[in-house]
Amino acid sequence: MTASTPLTEAQTSRLIRIQAGDLDLQVHYNDCGSGAETVVMLHGSGPGASGWANFNRNIEPLVAAGYRVLLLDCPGWSKSDPIVCTGSRSELNARVLKGFLDALGLERVHILGNSMGGHSAVAFALAYPQQVGKLVLMGGGTGGPSQFVPMPTEGIKLLQALYREPTIENLKKMMAIFVFDSSSLTEELYQARLDNMLANRTHLENFVKSLAANPKQFTDYGPRLGEISAPALVIWGRDDRFVPMDVGLRLIWGLPNAELHIFNRCGHWAQWEHADKFNRMVLDFLQH
């Protein structure tokens, strides 16, 4: 597939069975482009999330630059198998990513993670450091509390409410503060997200069951960040109402080889709200 051919979700859609410790799961992913180096993109935890929904504005530039881009849907989301997580979701996803790379025969990848995907990328870097090239973390990476904003944040409260009552009204309430400027959100986008959510109600029910079993799904890796030697680019929205900006500062304090970019007028979805600049920064970071 050449870079000039528009990539579509359906065309790049794949299923694969993975083994990860005691896990035997079928996961869905999108496989885009080809190249000597691979970038894996890990999505966030919102209802109806998927790799394609999170990153469709970021794939083409990387493919055009000669990277293979893999969008992994974590268990419990999209077309991947359902699961109830009673322990650390970050570590579960890290084990799944390890099984995924083993199944594809990939030894070393760059990882780009948004929100939950950022937590999962850090968990993977701690468990399998030899398989990590570079890290790009947006709106997530360590599950520690904000020092300035009461937890859970308003965004996380709305996210959990949407899991419990998956209606278009609750979706719009959450999305209204998901991005800085909600006028960019179309009815088509809302409907697509709602359709994704309702396509597998088991995922919604299992997320609620997981929270009941373990309210702290995301491990606080603050004390261990110094163990990660991989170069990291941390990108945050100044106006993130899900994971406040000072959490990004904790990553910079802890990661020994990291840099930080903060977007003004930006919420929890930097890669979508500021896609062009985001894509240029990521390419520059991966190439130099």
Secondary structure, DSSP 8 states (H G I E B T S, - for coil): --TTS---HHHHEEEEEEEETTEEEEEEEEEE---SSEEEEE---STT--HHHHHTTTHHHHHHTT-EEEEE--TTSTTS-----SS-HHHHHHHHHHHHHHHHT---EEEEEETHHHHHHHHHHHH-GGGEEEEEEES-S-----SSS-SS-HHHHHHHHHHHS--HHHHHHHHHHHSS-GGG--HHHHHHHHHHHHH-HHHHHHHHHHHHH-S--S---GGGGGG--S-EEEEEETT-SSS-HHHHHHHHHH-TTEEEEEESS--S-HHHHTHHHHHHHHHHHHH-
